[in-house]
Each structure stands twice: as structure tokens, then as C-alpha cells.
Amino acid sequence: MVFTLGKNTYPSPLEGYEDAPPLSDEKNEDGKSFKNPERKSLSKAYHEFPDPLDKGRRGGFDVHIYYFQSNETQTQYAKELWERIRLEFPELRIYRFWDRPVGPHPVAMFEVNIFTPAQFGAFIGWLAVYRGPLSVLIHPNTVEDGSHMEIERHNHSERAIWMGERIPLDLARFG
């Protein structure tokens, strides 16, 4: 089954589980959460990003950490966070500390690339605690057929995850 919403199509989240037995309504000891069926092994999503996420040089996710460049306190906090990330997570790709808007990003920022589900879990959990007053855009990098600009627009908007206040991007840059 495929769902069409607007101009986008989405495969059913149950794709590959069409023949699974019905789920139980039985609750766990907490009386609120449901008992799930047992699996023989963990989902492979624990070890590799699912398609169409980029498993190559770009990495599966970009993390843009924003700060208002005219706010001295935010600028200093962002610089210290950038340094801490470089010290704490040297295996991640960390880009330049921009002091002005760049691309579709309307305020200053720096970018971090994530390459594995383990890095995603460790870094995003850590960032939830240490991002302080800064807003963060997390968007996937995907390998798909179609217009590169349309795919980038989709990844920066509908597939985006935000921490903190959402900052409107200049999506017109994607055509």
C-alpha cells in the first residue's frame, strides 16, 4: 500500500509485516505500555541506516546548530559548544563555525555530519542536554531518484527534526 499526501507518496509503515500475526492488547506490569512480540534479534536499523538514507561520504544526517550572531551570549555559547563537540565526538565531521547566514539557513550556524545509528543515538541524546539556548535542525541525507533540489527541499522540511525553536529556512533556495 502507498499513501499519497499532497505531492508526496509514502510506503505503508507496515511494509514487510503484512503477514505478521495480530498484536496483543496485553499490557506490561506498568499497566500502561503494551507487551510487544519477541524478536530473535534487534532491528537492523540499530546497525545501519535504512534506505534511502545515505550510507556513504555524506552521512545519513546533517545537524545544523543555530545561533543569533548579533547575540554575544549565544555566540559565545555556540563557540564553546562547537569546541566541545570537536573534543567529545572527534569521529563526527564538524564543519566551519559560520558567523553569518549561509545557504538556506537564515542565521549563523555550524554543521555536524552523522554516519551511523550508534553515532546518532549518542550525539543527539548528548545534544539534547548540551545544546542550551540554541536551536537545532536535524535532517536526513538521502539517495533517491529525482530532482536533487526537490529531494533537498523535502529533507530540509518534511523530513526535518527540530530541537528548540524552529527557525524558518529559505526553502526557495532549493528551487
Salt bridges, closest charged atoms under 4 A:
GLU26 OE2 - LYS35 NZ 3.37
ASP51 OD1 - LYS55 NZ 2.46
ASP62 OD2 - HIS139 NE2 3.42
GLU88 OE1 - ARG84 NE 3.06
GLU144 OE2 - ARG159 NH1 2.83
GLU152 OE2 - ARG58 NH2 3.14
GLU152 OE1 - HIS156 ND1 3.68
GLU158 OE1 - HIS154 ND1 3.93
ASP170 OD2 - ARG173 NE 3.46
